[in-house]
Amino acid sequence: MRSLAAALAGFGGWRRFLSAFLLGVLAAAAMPPFQLWPLLFISFTGMIWLLDGVATRRAAFGLGWAFGFGFFVAGLHWLAYPLLVDSAQFAWLIPVAVLGLPAGLAIFPGLAILAVYLVGGSGVRRVLFLGLAWMAAEALRGTIFTGFPWNLIGIGWSGSTAMLQVTSVIGIYGLSLLTVIAAAMPSILWSNPNSSDLIRLEPDYLANRRHRFVVGVTIAVMLIVWGLGAFRLSESPTEWRDVSLRVVQPAIAQRDKWRADRRVANFEMHIELSAGANVAPGTTGAIIWPETAATLPLVEGGPVAARIGATLDSNSVLLTGAFRREGDGQNLDVRNSLQVVDSTARFLTYYDKHHLVPFGEYMPFRSLMNSMGLRRITEGSADIGAGSDTRTLHVEGLPPFSPLICYEAIFSGRVVDRDDRSEWLLNITNDAWFGPFAGPAQHFELARIRTIEEGLPMVRAANTGKSAIIDPHGRVIQVLGMNQAGFLDSILPAPAQGQTIFSRFGNWSPFTLWVLIAVLGLRLRSPRRARNL
């Protein structure tokens, strides 16, 4: 291993770039749907060894950028699928999506590695600062330019619900911090022991013993995290509310969804899958359709609403995605909304999506894009109007809930109104855009994390895969996979007993952990200081 570490440190030019790119690809394989989390240890340990040979700031940034480029190219390859729905119009943009966007996102890992280089140090100190810089870069990526917190490193543990339980305390950003530190820590076992931050000028055997001790402690911490998560799951059985659910998944291909000759048939498919939903006596029933399920004009008291009402029992409501229109003429404003309809065809309440998808729901830099002949890749040419913010909806007979449309569910700490706390999360989405494999799997796991962070169950209705009932500890009670047309009948899970630490403090929790580790890292002596002592 020491010879491999020396070889990687000796790489320069294209060899360093290619090695970092391939390590990033390996890290992407730890993300859903593959979930090969041991590869993270190879990726981040290898990146530390590559960093040993970096002598300039430009090279440090290039190392991180190459790693990030490999990570995002491999992890976001599914971005080509939306452009194939109308391939005649948009297929030429595929290289921009699958190479251009990853190239831009790779700036964040580039900045992280540059920060580690500038801070200096080696051994444990450098590993700690790698974790700190990586978490900071992920938080920045999830915030600026409306944010895109996709495939955070902590998601690599999505195959272990027990491991994910720590997000109820420190959130997904905190889990990313711990994961990067743990994944990079083995690098110190085969580095020069006399450059350790824990020692001054001690014999090699003593330094190696200390290195093994630190790696052992790191492993023990991760095992404790897993063990406490497993204990939490064993002591927290799923509890239930008196609400009957039917979640409808029609599995309509995206190219057929808005066809004029298919709209009536698509609508009737939703009706057919909703018919016969059983509502237990004395309970309320909720039938849930996915995002933009109502492709026919949905107007209060109109024929489409009446057809829906005729399908419902008197103690049932329908929660459906639909385009909602405000104003008229030149002032017409279209919103991507959730509408709640009762058996009398009356609209009870609504929620307008507020976190819109660039290029899908609105065009950034519209004047420039129009001059290039570009338009939105989704139905219609005008921008979708944005709602105000996260809201809690109150519907008689249902516990208050937070509606989340499409990728609004991936934003940690931003899914619940803190002043009007909900009791469950409702995520409606149309994952047919994302292709048949990696995109929907990643979206599902990103959304599932919110249940553990907030201690709230989630009901997820997707046009196609994955629709699911998830309890407040992230356990999947029922699920429909990709391209499975059908429905899920279930009772609504109850929220966890008591609020989670994360739900009380939001992303201040991982930030507190970040500060504590930063203090520890600063207290470790750098090699230069050690030699001068």
N, C-alpha and C positions, 0 to 999 in steps of 0.2 A: 504493500500500500504506500509505503514511503516513496518508492520509486515512481509510482503513479502520480503521487502528489507533486514530486519534483518535476515530472514530465509535463504536467498541466501548467505548473508555474513557469516552465520554460517556453510555453507556447507564446507566439506573438503573431501579429498580423492576421491573415485569414484563418490560421489554425485556431487561434484563440476565439475568433468570431464564430467559426463553425462549431467548436466545442461548446461554447455558451449557448448557441442556437439549439443544439441537440439536447443539452441539459434542460432547456426550457420546454422542449417537446416532451421529454420524460416527465417533467413536472405537470404538464397538461394531462398526461395519462392518469394522474392521481385524481383528477376531477371526474365528476359524473360524465358519462355512464360507466367508465372503466373502474374508477375508484381504487386504483392501485397505489395506495398511500405510501408503501415502502419506497417507491421511486422518489418521493420528496427527499429522503435522506441521501440518495445518490446525487440528486440535482443540486441541493444547496451545499452539500459537502464539496462537490466538484467545483461549484462556483467560488467557494472560499479559496480553494487551491489555485484556481485561475487568477484570483485577485492577488495571490502572492507574487505573481510576476508583473503586476501593473506598476508602471513608474510615472505615469502622468494622469492628470485629471481627465483629459480627453479619452485616454485608454480605459479609465475606470467607468466613465459614462458609457462608452462603447460596449464594454463587457456587459453591463446591466441591460443596455438596450438590446443587444443580441439575444440575451437570455429571455427578455420579455417578448421579443419578436417571435421567437420559437414557441413560447408559451401561448401567445394569443393567436398565432396562425393555426396551431394545432387545435386549440380549444374553441376557436370561433369560426371554424371552417363552415359551419352551418349557415353563416350569413349569406352564402350564395343562394340558398333556397328561396328567400323572398323575391329575389330578382329573377327567378325562373318562372314565377307565376304568370307574369306577362313578359316572356323572354324576348319578344320582338322589340319591346320598349327598353328593357333594362338589362339584358344579358351582358351588354358591353361594360356594365358597371361592376361585374363580378370581381375583376382584379382589384378595383378600388376597395371593395368591401372586404375581401379575404386577405389583402396585402396592405392596403392603405390604412385602414382602421387599426389593424394590429401594429403597424409601424408607428402610428400616433400614440396608441396606448402603451407601447414599449418605452416611451419617454419616462413613465413613472418608475418602472424598475431601474431605468438608467439613472434617474435622480437618486434613487435609494442607494445604489452601489457607489455613486459619486460621493454621497454623504458619508458612507462608511470609510471610503478612502481618505476624505478630508479630515475626519475625526482621528484617524490613525490608530495605531495599536495592532495587536495580533492576538492569537489565542482566544481565551474566553471573552476578553473585552471586545474583540472584533465581532465575535458571534452575537453577543448581546446587542451591539449596535446595529448589526445586520437585521435582527428582529425588530428593533425599534424603527429603523429607517423603512423597513418593508411595510410595517403597519401604518406608518405615517403616509407612505405612498399610496397604499390601498385606500385609506380614508380620504386622501386628496382626490384620487380617481373616482371615488364614490360620491363626490360633492361638486366639484367644479364642472362648468359647462353642462349643468343639470344632473351630472353624475352617471356613472356606469359601473356599479360595484359587482360586476359579473365575475364568477370563478375566483373569489377570494381564496387564498391558500387554505384557510380553515375549512372550506367546503370539501377538501380532500378527505375529511373524516366522515363524510355523509353516509358511508357504509356502516358506521358504528353509531347507533343512536345513543349508546351509553357515553361515548366520547363527546358527543354534541351537547350533553347536559350542562357542561360548564358555561355554555353561552347564556344560560339563565342568570349568570353572575357577571361575566365579562363580555358577553356579546360575541358576534362572529369576528370582529376586529381583534378582540383579545385572544380568541382561539388562534387566529392567524399569527399573532405575535409569539405565542407559546410554540406553535408548530414550526415556525421558521427557526427559532432558537434551537429546538430539539433536533430538527433535521440537519442543521449545520454544525452542531456541537461535535459529532464524531471527527470532524476535520482536525481537531486539536491533537488527536491521538498520534498522528503521523506528521505533525509539523515539528519544527526545530524546538526542542524542549527549552533551550536557553532563551527563547523569545517569549516565553509564557508571561502572561500578565499576573499570574498568581505567585511568581517566585522572583527572587533576585538572580543570583548566580549560583544555583544549586547543582549538584551532580545530576547527570541524566536520569539515573534510576529513580531519584526522588521526584524529579519533575514529571516523569512518566507516570509514577504512582499518583501524583496529584491530578494529572490529566484524566487517568482512569477513574479517579474518585469523582471528578466533576461530571464526566459522562455518565457514571453510575447514578449520581444524584439527579441528573436531567431525566434519565430513563425512569427513575423512581417517581419523579414528579408527574410524568405523563401516565404512569401506571396508576398513581393515586387519583389523578383526574378521571381516568377510565373507571376505576373501582368505585369512586364516589358517584359517578354517573349511573353505573349499574345498580348500586344500592338505591339511588333515588328512584329509578324505574321500578325496582322490586317493591318499594314502599309506597308507590303512588299508582294504584289501579285506576283505570279509566272510570269516571263517573258520568252520569247522563242527566239531561234535561228533558222535560215533557214537551218536546218538539219533534214532530215527525218530518223527515227530510226525503225528498227525491231529487237526486242530482242527475241531470240529463246530459248525455254526451252523444251528439248526433254523428260525429266523425264525418263531416262534410269536407270534401277536398276544397282547398282555397280557391282553385280556379273555377269551381262550380258555385261557390257561395253567393256571388252577386250577379250571376247570369239571370237575365230577365225571364228566360223560359224555365228557370229552376226555382225562383223565389217562392212560389206557392207550394211546390213540392217540399222544399226545405222547411218552410213553416209548418206544413202538415206533419213532417217527420218529428218535429219538436212536440206537436200536439199528441201524436200517437205514442211517443215515449213517455209523455206525462200522464196519459189516461190511466185510470185505475189506481192512482197512488192512494195508499191506505193511510188514514189518519186515525190514530188511536182515540177512543172516546175521551173527552175532557182535555184534549191537547190541541195545539195549533199545528197545521201542516204548512210546509214551505216547499214549493217546487222551484228548482233553481236551474235556469238556462245560462249558457256561457255568454261571453262578450259578443256584442252585436248579433245576438241570435235572432232578434226580430228584424229581418231584412225587409219586411213589408212595413208600410207606414203605421206606426203605433200611436194612435191618437185616443185620448180619453173619451170613452163612450162610442168610439168608432167600431167598424166591423171587425178589425183585427183584435182589438181589446175585448169585444163581445165574444169572439170565438175563444179567446183565452178564458174569459170568465165562465163560459159554459163548461169548461174542462175542470174547473175548480169546485171543491166542496165549499160550503158556506163558511167553514172555519179554516180555509186554506188561502194562501196568497202565492202569487208568482213573483219571483225575483229574476228579472231578465236583463241582459245587456241589450241596448238599443241606442240608435242615434236620436238625440233629443234636439228639437229646434226651438230657438227663441227668436222673437222679432219676425220681420217679414221684409220682402223686397231686398234692397241693397243692405239693410241692417240685419239680415238673417244670420244667425249664429248657430252653428251645429256643434253639438257636444257628444262625446263618447260617454254614455251614461249607463247607470243601473236604474231601472224603473221597478217599482213595486205596485202590482195590480191585484185587486181583489176579485171576488166572484161576481160582483156587480159591474165589472169593467171600469171601476173607479181607480184613479191613480192615488196611492197613499203617500208616497214620498219618492225622492230620487236622489242620486248622487252623480255628479259630473267628475269625470277623471281630471285630475289636476296636474299629474306628472306625465306629460305627453312625450311620445317617441319622436325624436328628430328624423326627418325624411319619411316617416311613416304617417304621422299625424299633423305635422307642421313642417314647413321648410325654413330652416335657419338661413339667414342671408338671402331672403327670397329674391330680392332684385337681382343679385348676382346669379343665383341659380336659374331664374327665369331667362336671363340673357344667354345662358348656356343651353336653354331648351329643356331643363330638368323640371320634373314635377314629383309630387308625392307618389310613392309606390303603391299606396292603398287606394281604395275607391274614392273618387272625387278629386277635384283639383284645389279647392279652397282649404285653408288651414282649419283644423278642428279647434274650437274654442276650449280654453282650459277652465276647469272649476277652481274654486278658491283655495281649498286645502283639504287635508284629511278630516273626515267627518264621522261622527257616530250617528247611525240611523236608528230611530225608534219607531217600531211597528207594533201595534197592539197584538199581544199574544206571543211575540217573539222577544227573546232577550236582546238588548241593544247590541249592535254589531258594527264593525268597521268594514266598509266595502273597499276593495282593492281591485282595480281593473288592470289586467295584464301585468306588466313588469313593475307596477307600484309595489308589489309584494316583495321585491328584492332589496328594498332600502331599509337597512337596519336602523331601528329607533325612530322610524318615520311612518309607522303603520297604524298608530293609535292616537286619538285625540287625548292628550294628557289631562285636559280639563273636563272631559266627559268620557270616562273610560268605558270601553265596550266589554262585552262578555264573550264574543267570538269574532273570528275573522272570516270574511267572505271574499274569496279570490275568484273572479270570473276572467277567463282568458281565451284566446284563440291561438293555440300553439300550432295550428296547421301551417302557419307562416314559417315555423322553425325547422321544417323537414321531419323525417321519420325517426331520428335517432338521438344525436347528442344534444341538440338545442332544447327539445322538450324535457329531456332528463335533467339537464342543468337547471332549467327554469323551475322545475318542480322542487328540486332539492334546495335551491335558493329560497323559495317561498316557505318550505317546511321549517327552515331555521327560525322563522318569525314566531312559530308556535312555542318553541322552547324559550326563546328570549323573553317573550311577553307572557308566557304561562296561559295562553289562550288557544282553544281549539280552532281549527281552520276547516272550512268547507270549500272545496275547490271544484269549480265547474269549468271544464275546458271543451272547446269544440271537438278536439281530439287530443288525447293523452297529455297529461295524466289528470283525470278527475279523481278526487279522493276525499275521504273523511279522515282527518288527522286529529289526534287528541292533543291536549296542551303540553305533552312531553315529547311530541314529535313522532309518536307511534302511528303508523298508517293502519287505520281500522279497515278501510275498504279502498279499493283502487280499480280504475279502468285504464288499461294501457293504450298505446298508440293504435289508432285506426279500429278501435273497438266501439261500435255503435251500441248504446244500451243505457242503462240507468243504475244508480245506486240507491237503495232504500236503507235508511238508517235512522237512528235517534241522534239528536244533537249532543255531542260530548259537553260536559260541564267544564268551566275553567279550573285551573289548578287552585288549590286552597292557598289563599294568600298571594300577594303579588311577588313576582320574582325581584331580585335585586336589580336586574337590568331594567325591568319595567318601571322601577321607581326612579332610577337615575339615568337611564338611557346610555348614550355613549360616553358619559362621564365615567362609567365603570371601567371600560377598557383604557380610557385616558389615565385614570388613577394607576392602573397596573403599569402603563407605559412610563409614568413618572417614577414609580418605585424601581423599575428595572434600569431606567436611565441613571438614577442615583447610584445604584449598585455598579453600573458600568463605569461611571465617573470615578468611583472610589478605587477601582482597580488600577494599579500602576501600569503605565505604558512601558514598553521595553526601553525606550530612551531614558525615562526617569529611573528605571531600575538600574541601568548601567551607570547612571550618575550618582547613585546612592552608595 
